[in-house]
Each structure stands twice: as C-alpha cells, then as structure tokens.
C-alpha cells in the first residue's frame, strides 16, 4: 500500500509539474524567415533584347543585368546601351542609361539619367535627360523633364520633348531655350 501511495504521489507531482512548468520555462521564440518584397525572383546577366515591328527591327537594348519579379513589380534593368531605329532601319537614337524600368502591362520603358545622340540630324545632336520614356505601341520617345540638346552650332533645352520615329519628328515644348554659337572668324 505504501508503494502504491508513493507511486500515486509521484505521478501527481509529475503531472502537476508538467502542467505548471510551461508558465516558468520560456522557450526561444521561433523566427520565420522573411522574404524581402523588393528582392527579384530572377536575375539575368548580360541581357540583349530586340524588338521587331512587322519585318524590321524597332529597337535594340543591351544591359548588364535585368531583375524580374513575379509579384507585378516592374522589371528593372541596369547599365543599358540602346538604339532606336526608324522605319528605314537607320539608327535614329543611340543612348545609355544606368537604370530602366520595363512597365510590362503598358509596354513602355522608363529610363533614368539618359545621355545619347540623335543620329539623323547633321551634325548629330547630343542630349541629356533625367527621365525619358519609350512607348512600344507608338514608336515614341518622350519626356516631361528638362532635356538639353547640343551640337557644334547651338544648344537647346526644353521642359518637354517627343520624338516620333515613324515620321522622324522631334518636338520640343514648354520653356524652350535656344543658344546659337557664333562661328570663330
């Protein structure tokens, strides 16, 4: 009987200890790994893209890296060199940009800190723009921030511009400034 009483007492104390012990023992909290929403799902190195319009090339783009996202974030492209061609397959615009976003739902690019040249003018125009957009559907290059253009004879600046490659028309609007440099005599 004494053995049975000791066994019951031992089991009762063990059971009470198991019930009460979680209140006094703290386990380390488990941290679930978090995924950075800005981290790309895919990273592509040495990227070359070509867009065809009917049977001709519309533009060519080379970049060091492209970052693709499954979650609807725009594709990011780094260290770009690109050329836009007109209907006659002439390189109309050549430019570089350290960063671009491809807006896949609207089929257009947004380029940052762009510098390049408009090849179809004589002499060629060089340009710089903080932001520039390319619309695939309209073959249109445009911006609503200051663009500066220059060649050997003059300098232009405007707060808005548009270049349509279907008809090779460059339009500058909003606070256009022109400085014509006199030739050396």
C-alpha positions in Angstrom: 0.0 0.0 0.0 2.8 2.3 0.8 4.4 1.7 -2.6 1.0 2.4 -4.2 0.7 5.7 -2.3 4.2 6.8 -3.2 3.5 5.9 -6.9 0.3 8.0 -6.9 2.1 10.9 -5.1 5.0 10.7 -7.6 2.6 10.6 -10.6 0.5 13.5 -9.2 3.6 15.7 -8.7 4.9 14.8 -12.2 1.6 15.6 -13.7 1.4 19.0 -11.8 4.9 19.8 -12.8 4.1 19.2 -16.5 1.1 21.4 -16.3 2.8 24.3 -14.3 6.2 24.2 -16.0 5.3 26.0 -19.3 4.5 29.0 -17.2 8.0 29.2 -15.8 10.1 27.9 -18.7 10.4 30.2 -21.7 11.5 28.7 -25.0 13.3 30.8 -27.5 10.8 32.3 -30.0 10.9 30.9 -33.4 11.6 33.4 -36.1 10.2 32.6 -39.5 12.3 33.7 -42.4 11.1 36.8 -44.1 11.3 37.5 -47.8 12.3 41.0 -48.9 9.5 42.1 -51.3 12.0 44.1 -53.3 14.2 41.1 -53.9 13.9 39.9 -57.5 12.7 36.4 -58.3 15.1 36.2 -61.2 18.4 37.9 -62.1 19.7 37.8 -65.6 23.2 38.8 -66.6 24.4 40.2 -69.9 20.9 40.9 -71.4 20.2 41.6 -75.1 16.7 42.5 -76.2 15.5 43.2 -79.7 12.0 44.5 -80.6 10.7 43.7 -84.1 7.9 45.8 -85.7 6.5 43.9 -88.7 9.6 42.7 -90.5 12.1 45.3 -89.3 14.0 45.9 -86.1 12.5 48.7 -84.0 15.0 48.9 -81.2 17.9 47.0 -79.6 18.9 47.1 -76.0 21.9 45.7 -74.2 22.2 45.7 -70.4 24.5 44.2 -67.7 21.6 42.9 -65.5 17.9 42.6 -65.5 15.8 41.8 -62.4 12.5 40.0 -62.9 9.7 39.9 -60.3 6.7 37.5 -60.1 4.7 39.9 -57.9 3.9 42.6 -60.5 6.8 44.9 -59.8 8.2 46.3 -63.0 11.3 44.6 -64.5 14.4 46.6 -63.5 17.3 46.8 -66.0 20.8 48.1 -65.1 23.6 49.7 -67.2 21.8 50.0 -70.6 23.0 50.9 -74.0 20.2 51.1 -76.6 19.5 52.1 -80.1 16.1 53.1 -81.7 15.7 52.6 -85.4 13.3 54.4 -87.7 11.2 52.8 -90.5 14.2 52.9 -92.9 16.2 50.8 -90.4 18.5 53.7 -89.7 19.7 54.2 -86.1 17.9 57.3 -85.1 18.8 57.5 -81.4 21.6 55.9 -79.5 21.8 56.3 -75.7 22.9 54.9 -72.4 21.2 54.8 -69.0 22.2 53.4 -65.7 18.7 52.2 -64.8 15.4 51.5 -66.5 12.0 50.0 -65.6 10.1 48.0 -68.1 6.4 48.5 -67.4 5.2 45.2 -68.8 1.4 45.9 -68.5 1.7 49.1 -70.7 4.6 48.1 -72.9 6.9 51.0 -72.2 10.3 51.8 -70.7 11.2 54.4 -68.2 14.9 55.3 -68.4 16.9 57.3 -65.8 19.8 59.7 -66.3 19.9 59.3 -70.1 22.7 60.6 -72.4 22.9 59.9 -76.0 22.7 61.3 -79.6 20.1 61.9 -82.2 21.8 60.4 -85.3 19.6 61.8 -88.1 20.5 65.5 -87.8 23.5 67.0 -89.5 25.6 67.4 -87.4 24.4 64.9 -84.8 22.6 66.2 -81.7 23.8 65.0 -78.3 21.3 65.1 -75.5 20.9 64.5 -71.7 17.6 63.9 -69.9 17.0 63.0 -66.2 14.0 60.8 -67.3 12.9 59.5 -70.7 10.1 57.2 -71.7 9.8 54.8 -74.7 6.3 53.7 -75.8 6.5 50.5 -77.9 3.0 50.9 -79.2 3.5 54.4 -80.6 7.3 54.3 -81.6 7.5 57.4 -79.4 10.4 58.6 -77.2 9.3 61.4 -74.8 9.9 63.1 -71.5 8.4 65.8 -69.3 11.5 66.8 -67.5 14.3 69.1 -68.8 16.2 67.8 -71.8 19.3 69.5 -73.2 20.4 69.0 -76.7 23.5 70.4 -78.4 25.8 70.2 -81.4 28.7 72.3 -82.7 26.5 75.3 -83.6 23.8 75.6 -80.9 22.4 74.4 -77.6 18.7 73.7 -76.9 16.8 73.0 -73.7 13.1 72.3 -73.1 11.0 71.0 -70.3 9.2 68.5 -72.5 10.0 66.7 -75.7 8.7 64.0 -78.0 10.4 62.1 -80.8 8.3 60.0 -83.1 10.4 57.5 -85.1 7.6 56.8 -87.6 7.9 60.2 -89.1 11.3 61.3 -87.6 9.8 64.4 -85.9 11.5 65.8 -82.8 9.2 68.2 -80.9 10.4 70.4 -78.1 7.8 72.2 -75.9 7.4 74.1 -72.6 10.1 76.7 -71.9 12.3 76.1 -74.9 15.6 77.9 -74.9 18.0 78.1 -77.9 21.6 79.4 -77.7 23.3 79.8 -81.1 27.0 80.0 -81.0 28.7 82.3 -83.5 31.4 80.6 -85.6 35.0 81.7 -85.0 36.1 84.3 -87.5 
